[in-house]
Amino acid sequence: MMAAPIVRGRSQTARKDSRVRALHNPAPSGFGGALNTGFSANRYDLVGLIIADGEFHPTDLPRFLAAIEAADLVAALVPNRTHPLYRNFCPGVGGHACR
């Protein structure tokens, strides 16, 4: 079981926008742990996740919201995206061979 996240201080964004909460894990937990903390702390019906790698843009969210009306999950795929060959292999084996 994961320890409860700690809400301490307020990030610069959280100070400007009361809808934003800064969550901190009590111990380093990696990317997956950070996602789990955020999803567990969610207080709304839907969660929109846009990773900061620039692959998707917040302007995509209205299309996702329209699609979710008829689905349980909406995910995006970028066709013909150029990336290193090992990234094609990693998802197929759960990333274990690439760690």
Contacts in CASP RR format, 6 or more apart in sequence:
PFRMAT RR
TARGET T0000
AUTHOR 0000-0000-0000
METHOD contacts of the structure
MODEL  1
MMAAPIVRGRSQTARKDSRVRALHNPAPSGFGGALNTGFSANRYDLVGLI
IADGEFHPTDLPRFLAAIEAADLVAALVPNRTHPLYRNFCPGVGGHACR
2 29 0 8 1.000
2 33 0 8 1.000
2 36 0 8 1.000
2 37 0 8 1.000
2 40 0 8 1.000
3 25 0 8 1.000
3 26 0 8 1.000
3 27 0 8 1.000
4 26 0 8 1.000
5 23 0 8 1.000
5 24 0 8 1.000
5 25 0 8 1.000
5 26 0 8 1.000
5 37 0 8 1.000
5 38 0 8 1.000
5 40 0 8 1.000
5 41 0 8 1.000
6 23 0 8 1.000
6 24 0 8 1.000
6 25 0 8 1.000
6 26 0 8 1.000
7 21 0 8 1.000
7 22 0 8 1.000
7 23 0 8 1.000
7 24 0 8 1.000
8 22 0 8 1.000
8 24 0 8 1.000
9 22 0 8 1.000
10 22 0 8 1.000
11 20 0 8 1.000
11 22 0 8 1.000
13 20 0 8 1.000
13 22 0 8 1.000
14 20 0 8 1.000
14 21 0 8 1.000
14 22 0 8 1.000
21 41 0 8 1.000
23 37 0 8 1.000
23 38 0 8 1.000
23 41 0 8 1.000
25 33 0 8 1.000
25 34 0 8 1.000
25 37 0 8 1.000
29 36 0 8 1.000
29 37 0 8 1.000
35 49 0 8 1.000
39 47 0 8 1.000
46 65 0 8 1.000
46 68 0 8 1.000
48 61 0 8 1.000
48 64 0 8 1.000
50 56 0 8 1.000
50 57 0 8 1.000
50 58 0 8 1.000
50 60 0 8 1.000
50 61 0 8 1.000
55 78 0 8 1.000
55 81 0 8 1.000
56 76 0 8 1.000
56 78 0 8 1.000
60 76 0 8 1.000
64 74 0 8 1.000
64 76 0 8 1.000
67 74 0 8 1.000
68 74 0 8 1.000
86 98 0 8 1.000
89 97 0 8 1.000
89 98 0 8 1.000
90 97 0 8 1.000
90 98 0 8 1.000
END
